[in-house]
C-alpha cells in the first residue's frame, strides 16, 4: 500500500479551511493525512479543531524570534520531523521567508479570498466592493517569494451583489474556499500538477466548460 501524502497545515486563526481539509481527508476526498498543524498564535481557534480530531499540533510563537528567518527555521525543523510532503497555508497570517520556500520547493500552497492577481494582501473583499467589481472569488496558488504572486492552481468565481457588504461577500467566498482547496490538494496528491512558468498545468487535463459567466445577466 502506497504512503499517503503527509500535510503540514499552517494556521493563525479559527481554522475553517483546516476543518474542511480534516473533513475531506476523513471522507476520502483527499488521499492524504494531516501530519502536523503549526500555528504562530497560542490562542488560535484552530487548535480546538485539532484536539477534537486528534491531530498533532504545535505552537511556535513568532514573537520569541529575532527574525522571520529564525522563526521559519523552527517551522521547517518541525515540518521535517513530521515528514511533511506538502505545506498548506490555511489562514496563516505571516509572510514566509526563503528559509521555508527553499525547504519545500514547489510544495507550498495558499488560498486567497480574491481572484488573483487582483486584490492581493488583506481586506480584499472590502477592496473588491469599493472598486465596484462584478465578480470576486478565491484562488488556490503555489507560494513564491512575492505577496500572493505564485502560480495559480484553481479559482472559484462569486458574483458581487449590489446588497453585499464585506461580511456577506466574505461568507459566500468562504464556501467556495472549502470546495476548491481540498480539490487542489487532491490534484497534488495524484501527481497531476505541473508548473510551467506562470501556469499550473493539470495532467491529464480536466474537462473544460465553455460556459461564460455574465453578471448582471444580459436578459431579465
C-alpha positions as CSV (number, residue, x, y, z in Angstrom):
1,X,0.0,0.0,0.0
2,X,1.5,3.4,-1.0
3,X,2.2,6.0,1.6
4,X,-0.4,8.8,1.8
5,X,0.6,12.4,1.2
6,X,1.5,14.0,4.5
7,X,0.2,17.5,5.0
8,X,1.6,20.2,7.3
9,X,-1.1,22.9,7.8
10,X,-0.1,26.4,9.0
11,X,-2.8,28.4,10.7
12,X,-3.2,31.6,12.7
13,X,-7.0,31.8,13.4
14,X,-10.2,29.9,13.6
15,X,-9.2,27.2,11.1
16,X,-12.4,26.8,8.9
17,X,-10.2,25.8,5.9
18,X,-8.4,23.5,8.2
19,X,-11.7,21.9,9.1
20,X,-12.7,21.4,5.5
21,X,-9.3,19.6,4.9
22,X,-9.8,17.5,8.0
23,X,-13.3,16.5,6.8
24,X,-12.2,15.7,3.2
25,X,-9.3,13.6,4.5
26,X,-11.7,11.6,6.6
27,X,-14.3,11.0,3.9
28,X,-11.6,10.0,1.3
29,X,-12.0,13.0,-1.0
30,X,-8.3,13.9,-0.2
31,X,-5.9,10.9,-0.4
32,X,-3.8,12.5,2.4
33,X,-3.3,12.7,6.1
34,X,-2.6,15.8,8.3
35,X,0.8,15.0,9.8
36,X,1.1,18.3,11.8
37,X,-0.7,21.6,12.3
38,X,1.5,24.5,13.1
39,X,0.4,27.9,14.5
40,X,2.2,31.1,15.4
41,X,-0.8,32.0,17.7
42,X,-1.2,30.3,21.0
43,X,-4.8,31.4,21.1
44,X,-5.8,30.2,17.6
45,X,-9.2,28.7,17.5
46,X,-7.9,26.1,15.1
47,X,-6.2,24.3,17.9
48,X,-9.5,23.2,19.4
49,X,-10.3,21.6,16.0
50,X,-7.0,19.7,16.2
51,X,-7.9,18.4,19.7
52,X,-11.3,17.2,18.6
53,X,-9.9,15.5,15.6
54,X,-6.9,14.1,17.5
55,X,-4.4,15.7,15.1
56,X,-0.9,16.6,16.2
57,X,-0.3,20.3,16.6
58,X,2.5,22.6,17.7
59,X,2.6,26.3,18.6
60,X,5.7,28.3,17.6
61,X,5.2,31.9,18.8
62,X,6.9,34.2,16.2
63,X,7.3,36.9,18.9
64,X,10.1,34.8,20.5
65,X,12.4,35.0,17.5
66,X,14.5,37.9,16.4
67,X,13.9,37.5,12.6
68,X,11.4,35.9,10.2
69,X,14.2,33.6,9.1
70,X,14.8,32.2,12.6
71,X,11.1,31.7,13.1
72,X,10.8,29.9,9.7
73,X,13.8,27.7,10.6
74,X,11.9,26.4,13.6
75,X,8.8,25.6,11.4
76,X,11.0,23.8,8.9
77,X,12.5,21.7,11.6
78,X,9.1,20.7,12.9
79,X,7.7,20.0,9.5
80,X,10.6,17.8,8.5
81,X,10.4,15.9,11.8
82,X,6.8,15.2,10.9
83,X,7.9,14.0,7.4
84,X,5.6,16.5,5.7
85,X,5.3,16.4,1.9
86,X,3.1,19.4,1.2
87,X,2.8,22.6,3.3
88,X,-0.7,24.1,3.2
89,X,-1.3,27.7,4.4
90,X,-4.8,28.0,5.8
91,X,-5.3,31.4,7.2
92,X,-1.6,31.8,8.2
93,X,-1.1,35.5,8.8
94,X,2.7,35.6,8.4
95,X,4.8,36.3,5.3
96,X,7.1,33.4,4.8
97,X,10.8,33.7,4.0
98,X,13.2,31.9,1.7
99,X,14.1,29.5,4.5
100,X,10.7,27.8,4.2
101,X,10.4,28.3,0.5
102,X,13.8,26.6,-0.1
103,X,12.9,23.7,2.2
104,X,9.7,22.8,0.3
105,X,10.2,24.0,-3.3
106,X,7.0,23.7,-5.3
107,X,5.3,22.2,-2.3
108,X,3.7,25.1,-0.5
109,X,0.1,26.1,-1.2
110,X,-2.0,29.1,-0.1
111,X,-5.6,30.1,-0.5
112,X,-6.5,33.8,-1.1
113,X,-10.1,35.3,-0.9
114,X,-9.9,37.1,-4.2
115,X,-9.4,36.4,-7.9
116,X,-5.6,36.9,-8.2
117,X,-3.8,38.8,-9.5
118,X,-6.5,41.3,-8.4
119,X,-6.5,42.4,-4.8
120,X,-3.6,40.7,-3.1
121,X,-2.9,41.3,0.6
122,X,-5.5,42.0,3.3
123,X,-9.1,43.2,3.5
124,X,-9.7,42.1,-0.1
125,X,-13.5,41.7,0.0
126,X,-13.8,45.3,1.1
127,X,-11.5,46.4,-1.6
128,X,-13.5,44.4,-4.2
129,X,-16.8,46.1,-3.2
130,X,-15.3,49.5,-3.1
131,X,-13.7,49.1,-6.5
132,X,-17.1,48.0,-7.9
133,X,-16.1,44.7,-9.5
134,X,-19.0,42.4,-10.6
135,X,-17.1,39.2,-9.7
136,X,-14.9,38.2,-6.9
137,X,-13.9,34.8,-5.6
138,X,-10.9,32.8,-4.3
139,X,-7.7,31.4,-5.6
140,X,-5.5,28.5,-4.6
141,X,-1.9,29.1,-5.7
142,X,1.6,27.8,-5.1
143,X,3.6,30.1,-2.9
144,X,6.6,32.0,-4.2
145,X,8.7,34.9,-2.8
146,X,6.1,37.5,-3.7
147,X,2.8,38.6,-2.0
148,X,0.1,36.3,-3.4
149,X,2.0,36.1,-6.7
150,X,2.6,32.4,-7.1
151,X,1.3,30.2,-10.0
152,X,-2.5,29.7,-9.8
153,X,-3.9,26.2,-9.4
154,X,-7.6,26.7,-9.2
155,X,-10.1,29.6,-8.8
156,X,-13.8,29.9,-8.0
157,X,-15.9,32.9,-9.0
158,X,-18.5,34.5,-6.9
159,X,-20.8,37.4,-8.1
160,X,-20.7,40.6,-6.1
161,X,-24.3,41.6,-5.4
162,X,-25.5,45.2,-5.0
163,X,-26.6,44.3,-1.5
164,X,-23.2,42.9,-0.5
165,X,-21.1,44.1,2.3
166,X,-17.7,42.8,3.4
167,X,-19.2,40.2,5.7
168,X,-21.8,38.8,3.3
169,X,-19.3,38.6,0.4
170,X,-16.7,37.0,2.6
171,X,-19.1,34.3,3.7
172,X,-20.0,33.3,0.2
173,X,-16.4,33.3,-0.9
174,X,-15.5,31.1,2.1
175,X,-18.0,28.5,1.0
176,X,-16.1,28.2,-2.3
177,X,-12.7,28.1,-0.5
178,X,-13.9,25.0,1.3
179,X,-14.6,23.4,-2.1
180,X,-11.5,24.3,-4.1
181,X,-8.7,24.0,-1.5
182,X,-9.3,20.2,-0.9
183,X,-9.6,19.8,-4.7
184,X,-6.2,21.4,-5.3
185,X,-4.6,19.2,-2.5
186,X,-6.1,16.1,-4.1
187,X,-4.7,17.0,-7.5
188,X,-1.3,17.4,-5.9
189,X,-1.7,14.1,-4.1
190,X,-2.4,12.5,-7.5
191,X,0.8,13.9,-9.0
192,X,-1.3,15.8,-11.6
193,X,0.1,19.4,-11.1
194,X,3.0,20.7,-13.2
195,X,4.3,24.2,-13.1
196,X,5.5,25.7,-16.4
197,X,6.5,29.3,-16.0
198,X,3.4,31.2,-14.7
199,X,1.0,28.4,-15.5
200,X,0.0,25.3,-13.5
201,X,-0.9,22.5,-15.9
202,X,-3.1,19.6,-14.9
203,X,-2.3,16.2,-16.4
204,X,-4.5,14.7,-17.6
205,X,-6.4,17.9,-18.1
206,X,-9.9,18.4,-16.6
207,X,-12.8,18.6,-19.0
208,X,-13.4,22.4,-19.6
209,X,-16.7,24.1,-19.6
210,X,-17.5,26.5,-22.4
211,X,-20.0,28.5,-20.3
212,X,-19.3,32.1,-19.7
213,X,-20.3,34.0,-16.5
214,X,-22.1,37.3,-17.0
215,X,-23.2,39.5,-14.1
216,X,-25.5,41.3,-14.2
217,X,-27.3,39.0,-16.6
218,X,-27.9,40.1,-20.2
219,X,-31.6,39.4,-20.1
220,X,-34.3,39.9,-17.5
